[in-house]
Amino acid sequence: MSEMITADLVDLDLSAESKEAAARALAERMVAKGRVTDLDGFLADVAAREAQMPTGLDGGIGIPHCRSEHVTEPTLAFGRSAAGIDFGAADGPADLIFLIAAPAGADDAHLTILSSLARQLMNAEFTDALRGVSDAETAAALVRGDVTPAEAAEGASAEDASPAEAAAGGTAPETPEADAPDERPFRIVAVTSCPTGIAHTYMAAESLENAGREAGVEVTVETQGSAGFTRLDPAVIAAADGVVFAHDVPVREKDRFAGKPTVDVGVKAGINRPAELIAEVRAKAERGEKTAGAATTPVDRAGDSTEGYGTKLRKWLMSGVSYMVPFVAAGGLLIALGFAIGGWTVNKAPSVMDHFVWTQSDSWGALLFQIGGMAFNFLVPVLAGYIAYGMADRPGLVPGFVGGAISLSINAGFLGGLAAGLIAGGVVLAIQRVKIPAAMRGIMPVVVIPLISSAVVGFLMFVVIGKPIAAAQKGMTDWLSGLTGTNAVLLGALLGLMMCFDLGGPVNKVAYTFATAGIAVASPSDSAMKIMAAVMAAGMVPPLAMALATTVRGKLFTPAERENGKAAWVLGASFISEGAIPFAAADPLRVIPSAMAGGAVTGALSMMFDATLRAPHGGIFVVPLIGNPFLYLLAIAAGVCVSTALVVVLKGLRKPAQGTPAAGAAESAAAGEQGSRQPVAA
């Protein structure tokens, strides 16, 4: 990490009271060094990353980070807070704050900084030295690895540190002692991973390795980070006596570890109690316990055995939806652009392979339309394939894609894809539970499982359940096409409520997937396009309403929320409902009901105004592709005003912290501002 952090990027007396203020104070140092070109733009990127998942770690550490186009080179800033700042960690506020900035697209540099820092943070001597260091130059040298924690505590110069100690983040590696001169040590292989594949992944790896050294056990860890992973040498796995999985997302290629004593826990257990995990896997090995890795699903391997099948089903379905959405966005926007350039008859144009004129806009429109159509043809197969993948890992992909393609061919559509994915995953799991000779295990994932599962899924889809599902799909489509008047308005209101309930969560995704499935055809019905318009309009309301509320009644919001409000204008206009998450997280009982009310109004009005939309995304940037655009924008404006008014009223009703009633408008405003800094009782 040489030159990624210097003394100018260190603040040992960070006086900020919130994580937003802390990020701003450290980011200002990056601006002064020329590492960040646009302070507000960079902070918006930091806030967007923070909204995805808190960056607080146990042990009093906060690591806000992001990739941003406003960063010129990978940079790390460090701040130390005496009072502590809440970054969402379970054990309380953080006093050591690291702001990590990487240029857009610089995945390797970004992850290298994070993973290296995460490993250092597992060293108690390192964090203790940071808490005790007295000058910025020494703190920067300690983080870079130029001095060891002991030298930092003694005030030694950076030149005295040995290269080996610096590479180890301040501690010279200890050589594990064998249990006996003529015996090899117990060997463990481990896999660590977390949802973002960054900090917790590497902290768990470091924790397990440290505990292994103390116990005289050889621990070799495979970190499955967000930038991919380097597989353990098969010889190392074969020689291992036990396996530890410390993960919150599915372990990739788990079959490699089949047949060995295994401990399967969440990633935080790998950080907090590594010695117990090592002792547990040794005990299993001594008892001769074996674990068949191929017999469980990725969800079963997520480290939480208490999850019910309802939760697992939701994860399986969301796995399919998450892989499908990029096809929806790319294909839908290409189709919409094709109509915008080539006119409404572009879907009747001949293949561009047979007829394409470079100088005619009709040909270009047809080209975009036909490319988008090809992308849309993958929607149902991808949905089914990755639902099966979520259940049964890679063996589920082939039967899932086959079942999805059959669903498309028999007009079973979106519902058929859901059924095909679940059936494919179930069939593969059933096959994997059959005991087979060791000699056949090598061909199972390549030949036997794809062959049998595809045949079974194909039979069920073609002969047994395909026709009933296709009939149900047609019935639902006909029903939607026949919705008029009050029924259509009620449907719009319901979709609006769903879009604003969890701001990008599962309920939001159900409504969005329902809408995109309707337009995922070459010639979508008028009702399907109305549903898509209502869904996108309602999804734009929450961030726009929060942005407007922070503008008209800023005193009701904290300074950090007012900063988030600036970014919410752009996020809302771009149909990114997640722009309202920082407000909902801070005050859910006031923000979420207000957002839902505005979303319901917008959805209902959009349906009432007969607004239509062929594009599945884009916000105001696809207004030219909207039917009845003026009334459509009016529906959005009405919903934004309703949500804004409600959230302002609800926040204004809060009493001062002391419980004294406010007297007069000025006192009410002050009470609202003070109340906005108080935690909301759930």
N, C-alpha and C positions, 0 to 999 in steps of 0.2 A: 504494500500500500504506500510505497514511497511517493511523496509529493501529492498524494490525494488529500492529505491533511497537513496543514502547517499551523504555526502558532497563531496566525491571523484568523484561523477558522476555529479557534477554541475560546469558549466563554466559561470561565470557572465560577462566575457569579451570575448565573442566568436568573433573572428576576421575573420571568414570565409566569402568569398564573394559570394559563390554559395551554393545551397542546398546540392550538392554532397560533397563539402568541409566541410560543417557544419556536415553532417552525419558522415564523416570520423573523424572529431575532437572529436565528442561525442562517437563514437564507439571505438576510441583508449582508452578512459577512461574505457569503458566496458572490453576491452582486458586486461588492467592493473589490473582490479579487478578480472580477471579470469571468467567473465561472458560470454565472447565471445572467442571462441577457434581459429577462422580463420577470420582475419579482412577482407581480400578481398572477401572471400566467403560470409560473412555476408553482406557486402556492396552491393554485387551483388544481394542478396535477397531484400535488401532495394530498390535498383534501379528498380528491376522488379516490386515490389509493386507500386512504384511511377509512373511507366510507365502505370499502369492500370488506375489510376485516381490521380490527384494532391491531396496532403494532406494538402494544405493550407486552413485555416479557416478565416472567416471574424474576424476582431478585432486584426490583427497582430499576428496570431498564426500559427505555423507549427507543424504538428504531424507526421513526417515520422515514419513508423512502418512496421514490418513484423514478420512472423514466420520463423525460420531458424534452420536447424540442427546444426548450429555452435553456438547456444545459450545454455548455461547450465542451466539457471534459469531465470524466468521472471524479466526483468530489465527495469528501466526507467532512462534516462539521460536528464538533462535540460541545455539548453544554452540560454544566453541573448545577443542579438546582437544590438549594438548601431546604426549601419548603416542600418540594416534590410536585410533580405534575401528573395528572391522570391520563394515561394512554390506554386504559382499558384492560390492564392486567388484573388477574384475579386477586393477587396479593397486595394490591394497593398502588399508590402513586410511584412514579419513577423519578429518581434523582440523577441518573445518568442518561442523557439524551443524545442520540447519534442521528443526525440528519444526513441521509445518503441520497445523492443526486447522480443520475447517469444520463447521458444523451439518449434521445429517442432511438430505439433499435439496438442499443448497445447492451444486449442481453448478457453476453459473457462478462463484460466489465461489471455490470450491475450485480450479477450473481456472485462474482468473485469477491467483491467487496463485502457483500452480505454474508456469504458463507464463511469467509475468513474471520470477519468480526464476530459472527455467532459462535465460532469455536473458541475464540479468545474469551468471550463472555462467560464461558463455562469454567474458567480458571478463577477461583476466588481471589488468588493473589493479584491477578490482573485488575479485577474490579475494585478490590481494596486499595490498590495503588492509585487508581484513578480518583477514588474518593479522598485520598490523602495528599495527592500531588499539589504543590503550592504555586507552580508557574505554568503558563500556557505552553512554553517551549518543551518542557519535560513531558507534559501531557500528550502533545502531538507526537513526540518521539516514542512514547510508550505505546500509543495506538499503532504507529507505523511498525513497531517491533525493533526500533533502533536501540532501545534500552529495555532491560528486564524489569519486572516489578520490584525486585530487591534494589536494583540500582536507582530506580525512580524514587524509592522510599529514602535512599541514602543521599539522593541528589547527585549521583554519579553521572559522568558525561556519556553521551551516546557512543563514543568511540570505544568504550571499554566492553561493550556487549559483544559476545561471541556470535558468529553467524548462526550456529546451531540453535542457540537460545533465542535469537531474534526470529528465526523461522518457526519456532514453536510457540510464538506469541508470548514469550517472556519466561518460559520454563523449559529447562533442558529435558529432553525425553528420558524417561526412566526405562531401563532395560528390565523387562519382567524376568523374575527368577523362576526357573523350572521347579516343579514340586520336588523333584529329586534328580540328581545328575543323570541317572539312567532311564528316566521316564519323561515322555513328552507331556506338555501341559494340556489341560482340557481346552478344546478349540470350539469357538462359537462364531457363526456367521450371523450378521444382523442386517436388516433393512429398515431404514428410517425414512419417513415422508410425512409431509403436512399439506394442507390444502394449497398453500402458495408455493410450497417446495423450496423455501428459502431459509428463514431463521431457525424455526423449530427443528427442521430436518437435520441441520448440521449441529445444533446444540445437543440433540439426542445422540447423534453419532459420537460427538466428543465425550459426552457423559458416559456412554457405554464403554468406550475405549479406556477412559480413565479408571472406571470401576474394574475393568478387566485387568489392567496393570496391577492395581492394588490387590486383586484376588489371585494373581498368578495365572490368569486365564488369557489365552490368545483370542482377541476379539477383532474380527475383520468386518467392516461395515460397508454396505452399499447404500449410498444416499440417492434416493430417487427424487431429484429436484425438478423444478419447472422447466429447466432447459435440457431435460433428458437425463440419462444416467449411464454410468459405465458399469457393465455387468461384472460381477465377481467371476474370477477364473473358475471354471467348472471343477478343476482339481482342488481348489480351496473349499468349494462347497462339498465335494465328495469326502474330503478329509475331516470335515467338521463333525463335532460330536453333538451339536445342538444348534437351534435356530431361535433368534429373537426377532419378532416383527413389532416395531414401534411406529405406528402409522395411523393417520386419520383419513387416508384415501386408499383405494385398492392397491395392493402390492402387485406390481407388474411382473408377469412371468413367474408366478409363484410355484408353478409345477417343478421348477428347478430344485426346490427344497423339499420335495415330497419324501415321506418316509423317515423323517428325522424328528427327534423330540423338539417340540416347538412351544414357545410362549408368544401369545398374540395379544398386544395391548395397544392403547393409544400412544401417540407420540409424546405426550407430556409425562406419561409414566416412564418412558425412556430417559427423560431429563431428570425427573425428580427421584426415582428409586431404581437406578440401574443395578445396584448391588443385589437387590431383591430379585430382579429379573434373572440375573446370572445364576444366583443360587437356585431359583426355581427351575431353570432349564437343566442345571446339573442334577437336581433331584429327579427330574423326569427321566434323564438319561440313565441314572442309577437304577430306576425302577423298570427300565426297558420299555418305556412308553414310546410309541411311534405315532406320527401324525401324517395322514394322507393329504397332502396339500391340494390335490386336484379336486377334492370332493366338496369344497366349500365355495361360495360365491364371493365376488369382490365386496359386496355389501357385508356379508358375514365376516369379512376380514378387515372391516373398518375400525376395529379396536373397541367397539361398544357392543357387547353381547346382549345388552338389555333392550336393544331396539326391537320393536314389534314389526310384524309383517306389513302393517300399514306404512310405517316409515320406510321400510325397505322398498315397497312398491313405488312410493313416491320418488325415491332415489333412482330406481330403475327407469321410470318414465322420464325423469328429468335428465338422465344421461342421454336418452334418445333425443329429447328436445334440444339439448344444448348443442349436439352435433348437427342437428337439422337446421337451426336458425341461420347459420352463415349461408346455407344454400337458399333459404328463403329470402334473405336480404339481397344477395347477389342476383339471383334469378328474378325476383320481383322488381327490383329497380331496373334491370335490363329490359324486362318486358314493358315497364312503364315508359322508359325512354324510347323504346321502339314505337309505342303508340304516339308519344309526343312528337317524334320526328316523322314517322310515316303515316300518321292518321289512324282513324279507328278501323280501317279495313286492312291494316297491316297483317292481321292474323289470317287473311285469305291470300296473302302473297305467295308465289311459288318459292320453292327452295332456292336459297341464294347460291347453292351449288350449280343450279341450272340457269339462273338468271340474276346477274348482279351488274349494275351500271354504276361506275365510280362517281359519276357526276349527278346522280339522282338521289334525292333525299329519301325517296321511297325504298330504294335498295338498302340504304344504311339503316333505316328504321326496321326493315325486314330482317337484316342481319342481327341487330341487337335483340329483336323479338325472338328470333329462333335460337340464339345463344341462351337467352334467359329461359326459354322453354326447355332446353336441354338440362339446364341447372335444376329447374322445377321437377323434371322427371326423376331426380334422385331423392326427392323429399321423403316419400314413403319408404323406399328401401333403406335409406340412411336412418330414418326414425326406427324402423324395425330392427335393423342390424345392430344399432348401438343400445337399444333396450336389451337385446340378447347379450351384448357385450357386458352391460352393467350387471347382468345376472351371472354369466358363466365365463367371462373373460374372452380371450381371443377365439376359443373354439365356438363361441356363439355367433361370430360374425357371419360365417357362410350361410347357415340356415336362416339367420335373421334377414340377410339381404335377399336371399331366395324367396322367403315368405313375403317380404315387402314388395318385391317385384311382382309376385303372383297377385297380391292384393291390388296392385295398380292395374294389372292386366284384366282382372275380373270386375273392376269398378267398385271394389270394396273400400278404396280410399283410405282416409286417415284412421278410421275405426279398424279397418282390416290390418293396417300397419301396426297398430297397438297390439292387436290380438296375435299377429304373426310374431312380433318380437317376444312377447311373453311366452308363447308356445315354444319358440325356438330355444329360448333360455332354459325353459323347463325340461325339454327333451335332452339337451346337452347335459344338464345336471344329472338327469336320470341315467344316461349312458355312463357318465363318469363314476357313478356309484357302483357299477358292476365290476366285480373283481376279475381281473384278466391275468394271464401269464406274463411274467416279466419280459419274456422275449417279444411280446406284442406291444409293449408300452411305447416303443419308439415310433410306431406307425399310427398310433391312436389319434393324436391331434392333427396329423397330416392327411390321413386316408379314412380311417374307420369312422371317426366322429363326424367329419363333414358329410361323408356318404350317407350314413344312417340317418343323421338328424335332418339333412336336406330332404331325403325321401319321405320321412315321416311328416315334416312340416308341409311339404308340397302336397301330400295326400290329404291332410286335414284341411288345407286351404282350398284346394280344388274341389274336393268331393264332399266334405263334411260341413265346415262352418263358413266357407267363403260366400256361398249364395245367401244365407240368412244375413250375414253382415252387409253384403252389397245391397240387399233389400232395405235394411235398416238405414244405411247411408243414403240411399235414394229417397227414403221416406223423410229423413231429417232435412235433406236438401229441398225437397218439395215443400215441406212445412215452412222452412225459412223463406223460400221464395214467395210463399203465400202470406207472409206476415205484412200487414198494413195497419195504418192508423195506430190505435192504442197499443196493440200487441207489439208492434215494432218499437214504439217508444219505450215500453217497459223492458224489452230486451236490451235496448241501448243503455237504459239506466242501470240494469244489472251488470252489463259488461263494464260500464264506467266504474261501478263500485268495486268490481274485481280488479280492475287495472290499478286502482289507487289504494287497495287494502294493504299490500305488502311491498309496493314500490320495487318491482323487479323480482320478487320472490315467486314461490310456486303458484300461488293463486293468480298473480299477474301473468305468469307464463301460460297458465291454462287458458285464460281469455285470449292472450296474444296468439297462441298456437291454434285455437279454435278459429280465429279470424284468418290467419294465414293459410290454413288448410282450405278455406273456402275459395281463395283466389289462386290456389296452386294448380290451376288448369289453364289451358290456352284461351278459353273463352268463359271466364267466370260469370256467374249470374249477377243480376243487378243487386239482389239482396246480399250476396256475399261481399260485393264491393261496398255496400252501405255498412255492413258489419265491420269491415276493415277500417273504414273512415271513422266510425264511432270509437273503435278501440284506440286508434292512434290519437285522436283528438283528446280522449279522456286521459291517456297516458302523459300528455303534455301538460296537463293542468297542475299537478302538485308542485313541480319545481318552479313553474311560472308564478304560481300563487305565493310561494314562499319568497321568491324574488321581489314581487310587488309589495308584499307585507313588510319586508325589511326596508323597502324604499319609503313607504308612506308612514309607517310607525316604527322607525328604527329604534326608538327608546325601549320598545318591548323586547328587543333582542340583544344578545351579547355582541361585543365587537367581532368575535369570531363568526357568529352567525350572519352578521351583516356582510362580512367578507365572502362567506359562502353564498350569500344572496346574489352577489355579482356574478359568480360562476353559474348560478342556477338559471339566469336569463338564457345563457347560451345552451345549457343542457336541456332545458325545457323546450326551447325552440327547435332543438334537434331530436325531440322525442326520446329523451333519456330520463325516464322516471326516477332513476336512482339519484338524480340531482337533489331530491328532497330528503334523502336518507339522513344526512346530518341533522336536519331539523326534527325529523320523526324520532331519531334515536335520543335526542335531548329532551323531547317533550311529546311522547307518543299519544297521551290521552287528549291532547288538544290538536296536534297536527294531523294525525291520521283520520279522525272523524271529519275534520274540516276538508281534507283532501278528498275523502270519499264523497262528501256531499257535492263538491264542485264537479268531480268526475261523473257522478250520476246525472247532474244537470247537463253537462256537455254531451254525454253519450245519448241522452234522451233527445236533446235538441238536434244533434247531428242526424239521428234517424228521422226525426220529424221534418227536417229540412231536405231529406232525400239526398244528402251528400254522399258521393261515391269516391272510392279510391282504389286504384289498381296496384299501387306500390305498397309494400309491407313496412316501409320505414322511410325516414327522411325528414319528418316534421315539416316546418314551413318551407323547406327547400324543394318540396314536391307539390306545392300548392298549384302550380300550373297543370298538374295531372289530376286534380280533384274536380269532381262534378259539383257545381254550386259552390265555388270557392268562397264567395263573400259571406254567404250564410254559414259556411263551415267555420270560418274565422270568427264569426259572430258567436257561434256556439262555444268555441274555445274561450273567447273573451268573457262570456257570461259565466262559465264555470270557474274561471280564474277569479272573477270578482266575488262569486259566492264563497269560494274557499278563503280568499283573502279576508273578506269581511268576518267570516266565522273565526278564523284563527286570531284576528286582531281583537275581536270581542272576548273570546275565551281567555286569551292571555291578559287582556285588560281587566278581567274580573278577579285576577289573583290578588290576594291580600299581601301587604308588606310582611316581611319575615317576622316582625315582632307581633303581628296579629292586630295592630292598630288600624282602624279603618281610615282610609284616606279621605281627606276633606278637600274637595275641589278637583278640578281637572289636572292641575299641575301635580298635586299629590298623587292622583291616580296614575299619571304617567310615571312618576318616580317609583310608585309601588310596583307597577308592571315591570320596570327595568330591574328593580331589585329582585322581584320574584323570578325573573328569567334566569337568575344565577343560582336559584335554589333547586335541589334535586326534586324531580316529580315523583310522587308516590304512585306506584303501579297499582 
